[in-house]
């Protein structure tokens, strides 16, 4: 799993959102399906600046919640990198 230091702009955005009391639901994108070797993982992603909330909402029975959440976090990071670069 890839880890990195959060970009200062992302931290600022997160601070603004926390101060404005936005609920995560206000920032949800339509669910995204990620194909894996074990089967499809359904991910709830959020705006490109807040990938820390990305999580799985459905996964194969053979996959742990932690594994599925990691897949969704990676997908959110991938999409954020694609749109910001």
Buried (B, 14 or more C-beta within 10 A) or exposed (E): EEEEEEEEEBEEBBEEBEEEEEEEEEBEBEEBEBEBEBEEBBBBBBBBBBBEBBBBEEBEEEBEEEBBBBBBBBBBBEBBEEEEE
